[in-house]
């Protein structure tokens, strides 16, 4: 009888097409990979929760100073996140869940979420999407990875300046008195050995006697265990890249391009293998915009970085949110750009194939992308070629030394070694920007203008390789971009593009002349050139040559084009109605330059000149 019943049941199953129930689909808002990561009983996953809305940051682009840009962006983003995230944060806390707010992208990272938590998040009205924060290696493999180690490539004399530093013409800028002073470079990498002989003097947290890591270091990749309150580097990669940007031990190891700059750091890749994730990358971008104490509290945009050096890649093959949809990282990098913070990124080590600039942030328009060359200025075989797999535009932007680069190693305070990779090229350019901004303070925070100068003053390099229809003989091309970055040429160009001279001292109501000069030191013709100068209320305009257009207190001239090596000169004749300091400010725009360059001069106006005779007493 039992056998007959089983046979009947089996026939019923076959006849009716009965199947085992399918596993439940992920609820709306929950990404399939996040759902799959919590499939096993008791399994948990770190997830990124996106909340609604994002504020308009474009007003920051018209602000005059780096400080104003950064403050506006921070206050706007932070206020928006506080408002839109408040209820979800409270609910997460009430459930005893650990989380971290990414106000820079209006997201929240929830640590150790299980299936019930995902179901609950899916019902929360403030949640737009929940995705997995995949952990994967951020450093691309090439010579010396995954651990930084010394390579005996050639004899080395420590008393000389490293060849890469010389190749970008940094020493010539030092000779002008500019070493990066006043500029802060944030190294977003595997961490830094802060007490290395070549790095300790440049660490912003070290005052020569005591050290303060708050606002100078943040550990966004604590794997395993709790975040380190002290800068550490279990891989060595971040120590090496920091050294190339700013390192100098004062005893002959002149490894850095901008030894007068200061550095801060955020670890976004954990452990000896450099394991990163989108949450870690974004957290470090956030720290660069508004550093916090070592516990991640009390962000302060007044202590922001000027430049971020990024020698890592976010690989979509691992399904990282923000990388399988690469434009997601645009949110954070555009926020930094609007805040006046330059994002410099290594091109990647997937060459020589065309289109191998395929990983964020190198693919993004918001990042200034750097390829690698050897000591003969030949492109490294591993250096990724353009165009950008995301935008189709020419990449890299420029190239810098990246083969056999000697810099600091994390093994000991006096350890040095050679590494190769576009990771080594990117910090050369971070140092060049620090030199440029220390020499031309009005450029600091003007990211687009800076990128334009670096591209147009780079030394053109060509190849036989054609990528995406762009021959290697073209300028720019997808092998070298615009060419080898040149710190001296960029500084000279910035000084030469716009100058303004005025007498240092005049009397009230005395007529005097202010001369404005603009030149084009670049190899391309500048088009749609507009020069404008603001007339303080105490000045009376008497004449201007050639005639300009006067609108309110602004006098401007428009020129269709300015050829390479050409110079234009304008003069205004004015008088001052009262004593005091008269600032003369002039701006120049041209096609491709959305943020103007600025020239300043100051005249002191006195009531009348007093000449005192010198009295001599004979003995």
Helices and strands as residue ranges (DSSP letters): H 2-16, H 32-37, E 45-51, G 58-62, H 66-94, E 98-102, E 107-113, H 115-123, E 127-132, E 136-137, H 163-167, H 170-174, E 184-189, G 200-202, E 217-219, H 237-246, E 262-267, E 269-270, E 275-276, H 278-289, G 301-303, E 307-310, G 316-318, G 326-329, H 330-338, E 342-346, E 368-373, E 398-401, E 405-408, E 416-419, H 422-439, G 441-443, H 447-457, H 487-497, E 498-501, E 505-507, E 511-519, E 526-534, E 539-545, E 549-551, E 554-562, E 567-576, E 580-590, E 593-606
